[in-house]
Amino acid sequence: FHWGNAKAIEKLGSDLGVIRVQVPGFGSDGRLSWELGASEVRPRGKELYEANNPLLKTYDKRGIRTEATSSSGIFDLRKGYASGKDVLLVKGQGFSAKGKSWKWWQKSEKGNHRMVFEERGELSFDMELGKFFLSSVFTESKGCPEEPIKKEKKMLTVARADYLELLTVDEKSHRFLLEGNVSVVGNELRLSCDKMEVKFDKDSNSSSDDFGEISFITALGKIEFAQKGRVSYCDALSMDVSKGEVLLEGSEDKPAQVVDEEWGKASGRRIVLEKGKRRARIIGDGAD
């Protein structure tokens, strides 16, 4: 069953009332791009089909990239488009996302497998960003402790926003966009802003089912960035994970600020925070 013989299936569906299906979708290169499974499918006319309990899988050259489930959805099999009002849950290697009032495009001007949530967008990823800022001086003792060291339970980093967008830029890069009342909570980390973009990249040594690691994060608008013992305020934030740096930017009228419990306060138009250090380095005009 696929959109090529949808007309015949539509007549059959009218007679039977429901159809149990497994629908493959192919890209321009002839490779499997997506696959829809559903417990029931009903024709809605104009190439549209209503699917109950849909399971939408997306693929790249190496295999399954994401799996998405919901209670129902409307699918245009010819165009590779779907939408729904109920909660959609998306799972990928290293992340998960969910939200309501969702839409999916197999191919768009922005990239492939674009998925948006217009209500209650939530994104969880395995990487603990709080560890990104831990000081390098805090290392485990090399001696033999009297009692075994208890490992802390891993805490996911969770981001929420009014609007959430997932996008496959290419085979090695994925992007997540969050807008409106954005909040991020993780282990020893809290961030709030108006808009945030998270970029995932994978290297050539990654396995076929590896989604990659967070490589870059940008945030805009009324930013409050709290870490253990330190709170930063700015208008724009850029986190380069590979370099281990965070750039905070403000303006002449409203400079960026870093308030540290140990070192005090720093302000300036541009401030750099470095991984493993409590120091705030001011670029250009500023005052400690």
C-alpha beads as a LAMMPS data file, in Angstrom:
LAMMPS data file: protein, C-alpha beads

288 atoms
287 bonds

1 atom types
1 bond types

-500.0 500.0 xlo xhi
-500.0 500.0 ylo yhi
-500.0 500.0 zlo zhi

Masses

1 110.0

Atoms # bond

1 1 1 0.000 0.000 0.000
2 1 1 1.367 3.427 -0.928
3 1 1 0.019 6.593 -2.478
4 1 1 0.444 5.219 -6.029
5 1 1 -2.541 2.870 -5.603
6 1 1 -4.382 4.992 -3.051
7 1 1 -7.425 5.343 -5.334
8 1 1 -8.087 1.598 -5.359
9 1 1 -7.524 1.376 -1.635
10 1 1 -9.898 4.291 -1.078
11 1 1 -12.717 2.334 -2.742
12 1 1 -11.835 -0.736 -0.718
13 1 1 -11.711 1.363 2.418
14 1 1 -15.174 2.728 1.708
15 1 1 -16.495 -0.842 1.559
16 1 1 -14.635 -2.201 4.577
17 1 1 -14.678 0.947 6.713
18 1 1 -11.089 0.487 7.987
19 1 1 -7.741 -0.792 6.689
20 1 1 -4.659 -2.029 8.559
21 1 1 -1.592 -0.767 6.724
22 1 1 2.181 -0.452 6.495
23 1 1 3.097 2.371 4.081
24 1 1 6.639 2.978 2.736
25 1 1 7.722 6.362 1.409
26 1 1 10.764 6.916 -0.819
27 1 1 13.026 9.874 -1.445
28 1 1 14.174 11.269 -4.792
29 1 1 17.189 8.912 -4.677
30 1 1 14.900 5.881 -4.460
31 1 1 15.892 5.046 -0.900
32 1 1 13.393 4.397 1.874
33 1 1 12.785 7.805 3.493
34 1 1 9.875 7.118 5.843
35 1 1 7.437 4.409 6.811
36 1 1 3.946 4.694 8.269
37 1 1 2.276 1.964 10.259
38 1 1 -1.244 2.298 11.649
39 1 1 -3.924 0.147 13.263
40 1 1 -6.620 1.724 11.094
41 1 1 -6.692 4.056 8.107
42 1 1 -9.763 5.812 6.728
43 1 1 -9.843 7.790 3.432
44 1 1 -10.699 11.479 3.873
45 1 1 -10.653 12.491 0.200
46 1 1 -8.192 14.679 -1.747
47 1 1 -5.355 12.195 -1.151
48 1 1 -5.774 12.522 2.635
49 1 1 -6.026 9.592 5.041
50 1 1 -6.849 9.512 8.737
51 1 1 -4.628 7.074 10.662
52 1 1 -5.336 5.693 14.128
53 1 1 -2.341 4.927 16.373
54 1 1 0.169 5.881 13.682
55 1 1 3.851 4.911 13.977
56 1 1 5.961 7.114 11.702
57 1 1 9.581 6.063 11.167
58 1 1 12.099 8.282 9.365
59 1 1 15.249 6.944 7.722
60 1 1 18.601 8.051 6.423
61 1 1 21.208 6.059 4.486
62 1 1 22.244 4.178 7.624
63 1 1 18.810 3.206 8.921
64 1 1 16.095 4.466 11.270
65 1 1 16.632 7.995 12.567
66 1 1 13.423 8.653 14.528
67 1 1 10.204 6.926 15.536
68 1 1 7.072 8.999 16.225
69 1 1 3.767 7.816 17.732
70 1 1 0.405 9.441 18.389
71 1 1 -3.231 8.469 18.883
72 1 1 -4.237 9.812 15.453
73 1 1 -3.085 11.896 12.496
74 1 1 -3.998 13.073 9.002
75 1 1 -1.553 11.978 6.272
76 1 1 -1.049 13.141 2.706
77 1 1 0.873 10.168 1.309
78 1 1 1.583 11.777 -2.063
79 1 1 3.202 14.906 -0.609
80 1 1 4.800 13.269 2.417
81 1 1 2.961 15.465 4.920
82 1 1 1.105 14.786 8.169
83 1 1 -0.537 16.690 11.005
84 1 1 -2.417 16.051 14.217
85 1 1 -3.853 17.739 17.300
86 1 1 -3.080 15.071 19.908
87 1 1 0.299 14.551 21.579
88 1 1 3.047 13.213 19.311
89 1 1 6.044 11.498 20.928
90 1 1 9.309 11.344 18.960
91 1 1 12.268 9.177 19.962
92 1 1 15.772 9.241 18.529
93 1 1 19.201 8.072 19.633
94 1 1 20.168 10.485 22.427
95 1 1 16.986 12.573 22.506
96 1 1 13.203 12.549 22.685
97 1 1 10.569 15.192 21.976
98 1 1 6.847 15.619 22.359
99 1 1 4.118 18.210 21.870
100 1 1 0.625 18.924 20.566
101 1 1 -0.685 20.470 17.333
102 1 1 2.106 18.839 15.336
103 1 1 3.061 18.851 11.655
104 1 1 5.569 16.798 9.665
105 1 1 7.066 17.286 6.205
106 1 1 9.196 14.638 4.489
107 1 1 10.998 17.436 2.625
108 1 1 10.878 21.213 3.087
109 1 1 12.874 24.283 2.082
110 1 1 14.651 24.155 5.457
111 1 1 15.649 20.490 5.262
112 1 1 14.338 16.936 5.476
113 1 1 11.901 15.455 7.989
114 1 1 10.879 18.804 9.423
115 1 1 8.612 18.385 12.443
116 1 1 7.000 21.174 14.459
117 1 1 4.983 21.300 17.678
118 1 1 2.870 24.423 18.093
119 1 1 1.736 23.623 21.646
120 1 1 3.543 22.300 24.734
121 1 1 6.819 21.539 22.987
122 1 1 9.255 19.542 25.141
123 1 1 12.730 18.283 24.254
124 1 1 14.881 15.941 26.354
125 1 1 18.449 14.951 25.536
126 1 1 20.888 12.638 27.267
127 1 1 23.861 14.994 27.340
128 1 1 24.211 16.574 30.790
129 1 1 25.063 20.197 30.032
130 1 1 25.688 20.854 33.707
131 1 1 28.856 18.751 33.449
132 1 1 30.063 21.051 30.663
133 1 1 30.839 23.692 33.262
134 1 1 32.231 21.628 36.140
135 1 1 35.627 22.850 37.297
136 1 1 38.531 20.576 36.365
137 1 1 39.860 20.787 39.944
138 1 1 37.000 18.617 41.190
139 1 1 38.353 15.132 40.437
140 1 1 37.846 11.830 42.185
141 1 1 40.437 10.781 44.757
142 1 1 43.031 8.279 43.543
143 1 1 43.214 6.668 46.987
144 1 1 41.013 3.884 48.281
145 1 1 37.945 5.367 49.989
146 1 1 36.638 3.769 53.132
147 1 1 33.181 3.476 51.563
148 1 1 32.233 3.035 47.905
149 1 1 31.493 6.283 46.105
150 1 1 27.819 6.528 45.216
151 1 1 27.276 7.618 41.658
152 1 1 24.624 10.264 41.178
153 1 1 21.617 9.290 39.136
154 1 1 21.869 10.657 35.612
155 1 1 19.584 13.641 35.079
156 1 1 18.318 14.419 31.611
157 1 1 18.461 17.956 30.274
158 1 1 14.869 19.007 29.507
159 1 1 13.863 22.007 27.368
160 1 1 10.326 23.361 27.042
161 1 1 8.837 26.064 24.801
162 1 1 5.610 27.272 23.201
163 1 1 6.964 26.226 19.777
164 1 1 9.397 23.417 18.989
165 1 1 10.888 22.456 15.622
166 1 1 13.028 19.417 14.699
167 1 1 14.925 19.364 11.423
168 1 1 17.368 17.059 9.629
169 1 1 19.810 19.449 7.957
170 1 1 21.883 16.670 6.369
171 1 1 23.138 13.155 7.156
172 1 1 25.427 14.391 9.942
173 1 1 23.604 17.430 11.302
174 1 1 20.271 18.005 13.064
175 1 1 18.757 21.185 14.465
176 1 1 16.223 21.923 17.186
177 1 1 14.544 25.336 17.400
178 1 1 12.578 26.494 20.456
179 1 1 10.591 29.741 20.644
180 1 1 8.442 31.423 23.278
181 1 1 8.903 31.038 27.042
182 1 1 11.918 28.781 26.573
183 1 1 13.213 27.039 29.701
184 1 1 16.040 24.514 30.053
185 1 1 16.622 22.536 33.246
186 1 1 19.464 20.084 33.816
187 1 1 21.896 18.916 36.454
188 1 1 23.218 22.119 38.105
189 1 1 21.975 24.191 35.168
190 1 1 18.987 26.406 34.441
191 1 1 18.425 28.652 31.434
192 1 1 15.488 30.801 30.340
193 1 1 15.181 32.898 27.168
194 1 1 12.845 33.879 24.320
195 1 1 14.431 31.752 21.589
196 1 1 17.013 28.960 21.449
197 1 1 18.616 26.775 18.778
198 1 1 20.413 23.497 19.528
199 1 1 22.608 21.858 16.881
200 1 1 23.586 18.175 16.923
201 1 1 26.511 16.898 14.833
202 1 1 27.981 13.431 14.397
203 1 1 31.528 12.608 13.331
204 1 1 32.691 10.032 10.797
205 1 1 33.420 7.507 13.558
206 1 1 29.854 7.528 14.876
207 1 1 27.816 4.341 14.699
208 1 1 24.857 4.041 12.357
209 1 1 22.307 4.548 15.131
210 1 1 24.172 7.433 16.793
211 1 1 22.329 10.753 16.556
212 1 1 25.460 12.723 17.431
213 1 1 26.366 15.172 20.183
214 1 1 25.352 18.737 20.909
215 1 1 27.885 20.936 19.106
216 1 1 26.446 24.445 19.391
217 1 1 23.700 26.275 21.278
218 1 1 22.497 29.822 20.694
219 1 1 19.928 31.729 22.752
220 1 1 18.310 35.153 22.366
221 1 1 16.184 37.506 24.447
222 1 1 16.032 38.105 28.227
223 1 1 18.499 35.363 29.074
224 1 1 19.051 34.148 32.629
225 1 1 21.682 31.433 32.795
226 1 1 22.209 29.823 36.220
227 1 1 24.976 27.367 37.060
228 1 1 26.285 26.121 40.399
229 1 1 27.400 29.242 42.291
230 1 1 26.971 31.589 39.323
231 1 1 24.166 33.405 37.468
232 1 1 24.583 35.219 34.135
233 1 1 22.301 37.752 32.454
234 1 1 22.536 38.815 28.794
235 1 1 20.677 39.454 25.522
236 1 1 22.452 36.770 23.475
237 1 1 24.304 33.568 24.360
238 1 1 26.468 31.296 22.174
239 1 1 27.807 27.995 23.523
240 1 1 30.536 26.275 21.486
241 1 1 30.803 22.815 23.018
242 1 1 33.913 21.788 21.058
243 1 1 35.828 24.911 22.160
244 1 1 34.458 24.752 25.685
245 1 1 33.371 28.396 25.650
246 1 1 30.203 30.379 26.234
247 1 1 29.927 33.919 24.858
248 1 1 27.523 36.286 26.620
249 1 1 26.552 39.478 24.787
250 1 1 24.753 42.595 25.953
251 1 1 24.569 46.203 24.811
252 1 1 26.035 49.527 25.883
253 1 1 22.844 50.413 27.743
254 1 1 22.358 46.907 29.126
255 1 1 25.688 45.046 29.401
256 1 1 25.971 41.348 30.063
257 1 1 26.493 40.438 33.719
258 1 1 27.961 37.505 35.631
259 1 1 27.306 37.225 39.359
260 1 1 29.575 34.674 41.061
261 1 1 29.235 33.651 44.704
262 1 1 33.029 33.426 45.071
263 1 1 34.479 36.080 42.741
264 1 1 31.765 38.725 42.758
265 1 1 30.273 40.539 39.770
266 1 1 31.531 41.187 36.239
267 1 1 29.826 43.182 33.473
268 1 1 30.594 44.110 29.883
269 1 1 29.210 44.070 26.365
270 1 1 30.885 40.697 25.709
271 1 1 31.910 38.132 28.341
272 1 1 33.453 34.700 27.794
273 1 1 32.952 31.778 30.200
274 1 1 35.424 28.910 29.839
275 1 1 34.838 25.240 30.582
276 1 1 36.292 24.084 33.895
277 1 1 37.004 27.627 35.103
278 1 1 35.048 30.005 37.325
279 1 1 36.684 32.973 35.620
280 1 1 34.656 35.397 33.462
281 1 1 36.803 36.986 30.720
282 1 1 35.545 40.370 29.500
283 1 1 36.131 41.334 25.855
284 1 1 36.141 45.069 25.111
285 1 1 34.736 47.653 27.502
286 1 1 33.726 46.331 30.890
287 1 1 34.414 46.337 34.606
288 1 1 35.001 43.588 37.173

Bonds

1 1 1 2
2 1 2 3
3 1 3 4
4 1 4 5
5 1 5 6
6 1 6 7
7 1 7 8
8 1 8 9
9 1 9 10
10 1 10 11
11 1 11 12
12 1 12 13
13 1 13 14
14 1 14 15
15 1 15 16
16 1 16 17
17 1 17 18
18 1 18 19
19 1 19 20
20 1 20 21
21 1 21 22
22 1 22 23
23 1 23 24
24 1 24 25
25 1 25 26
26 1 26 27
27 1 27 28
28 1 28 29
29 1 29 30
30 1 30 31
31 1 31 32
32 1 32 33
33 1 33 34
34 1 34 35
35 1 35 36
36 1 36 37
37 1 37 38
38 1 38 39
39 1 39 40
40 1 40 41
41 1 41 42
42 1 42 43
43 1 43 44
44 1 44 45
45 1 45 46
46 1 46 47
47 1 47 48
48 1 48 49
49 1 49 50
50 1 50 51
51 1 51 52
52 1 52 53
53 1 53 54
54 1 54 55
55 1 55 56
56 1 56 57
57 1 57 58
58 1 58 59
59 1 59 60
60 1 60 61
61 1 61 62
62 1 62 63
63 1 63 64
64 1 64 65
65 1 65 66
66 1 66 67
67 1 67 68
68 1 68 69
69 1 69 70
70 1 70 71
71 1 71 72
72 1 72 73
73 1 73 74
74 1 74 75
75 1 75 76
76 1 76 77
77 1 77 78
78 1 78 79
79 1 79 80
80 1 80 81
81 1 81 82
82 1 82 83
83 1 83 84
84 1 84 85
85 1 85 86
86 1 86 87
87 1 87 88
88 1 88 89
89 1 89 90
90 1 90 91
91 1 91 92
92 1 92 93
93 1 93 94
94 1 94 95
95 1 95 96
96 1 96 97
97 1 97 98
98 1 98 99
99 1 99 100
100 1 100 101
101 1 101 102
102 1 102 103
103 1 103 104
104 1 104 105
105 1 105 106
106 1 106 107
107 1 107 108
108 1 108 109
109 1 109 110
110 1 110 111
111 1 111 112
112 1 112 113
113 1 113 114
114 1 114 115
115 1 115 116
116 1 116 117
117 1 117 118
118 1 118 119
119 1 119 120
120 1 120 121
121 1 121 122
122 1 122 123
123 1 123 124
124 1 124 125
125 1 125 126
126 1 126 127
127 1 127 128
128 1 128 129
129 1 129 130
130 1 130 131
131 1 131 132
132 1 132 133
133 1 133 134
134 1 134 135
135 1 135 136
136 1 136 137
137 1 137 138
138 1 138 139
139 1 139 140
140 1 140 141
141 1 141 142
142 1 142 143
143 1 143 144
144 1 144 145
145 1 145 146
146 1 146 147
147 1 147 148
148 1 148 149
149 1 149 150
150 1 150 151
151 1 151 152
152 1 152 153
153 1 153 154
154 1 154 155
155 1 155 156
156 1 156 157
157 1 157 158
158 1 158 159
159 1 159 160
160 1 160 161
161 1 161 162
162 1 162 163
163 1 163 164
164 1 164 165
165 1 165 166
166 1 166 167
167 1 167 168
168 1 168 169
169 1 169 170
170 1 170 171
171 1 171 172
172 1 172 173
173 1 173 174
174 1 174 175
175 1 175 176
176 1 176 177
177 1 177 178
178 1 178 179
179 1 179 180
180 1 180 181
181 1 181 182
182 1 182 183
183 1 183 184
184 1 184 185
185 1 185 186
186 1 186 187
187 1 187 188
188 1 188 189
189 1 189 190
190 1 190 191
191 1 191 192
192 1 192 193
193 1 193 194
194 1 194 195
195 1 195 196
196 1 196 197
197 1 197 198
198 1 198 199
199 1 199 200
200 1 200 201
201 1 201 202
202 1 202 203
203 1 203 204
204 1 204 205
205 1 205 206
206 1 206 207
207 1 207 208
208 1 208 209
209 1 209 210
210 1 210 211
211 1 211 212
212 1 212 213
213 1 213 214
214 1 214 215
215 1 215 216
216 1 216 217
217 1 217 218
218 1 218 219
219 1 219 220
220 1 220 221
221 1 221 222
222 1 222 223
223 1 223 224
224 1 224 225
225 1 225 226
226 1 226 227
227 1 227 228
228 1 228 229
229 1 229 230
230 1 230 231
231 1 231 232
232 1 232 233
233 1 233 234
234 1 234 235
235 1 235 236
236 1 236 237
237 1 237 238
238 1 238 239
239 1 239 240
240 1 240 241
241 1 241 242
242 1 242 243
243 1 243 244
244 1 244 245
245 1 245 246
246 1 246 247
247 1 247 248
248 1 248 249
249 1 249 250
250 1 250 251
251 1 251 252
252 1 252 253
253 1 253 254
254 1 254 255
255 1 255 256
256 1 256 257
257 1 257 258
258 1 258 259
259 1 259 260
260 1 260 261
261 1 261 262
262 1 262 263
263 1 263 264
264 1 264 265
265 1 265 266
266 1 266 267
267 1 267 268
268 1 268 269
269 1 269 270
270 1 270 271
271 1 271 272
272 1 272 273
273 1 273 274
274 1 274 275
275 1 275 276
276 1 276 277
277 1 277 278
278 1 278 279
279 1 279 280
280 1 280 281
281 1 281 282
282 1 282 283
283 1 283 284
284 1 284 285
285 1 285 286
286 1 286 287
287 1 287 288
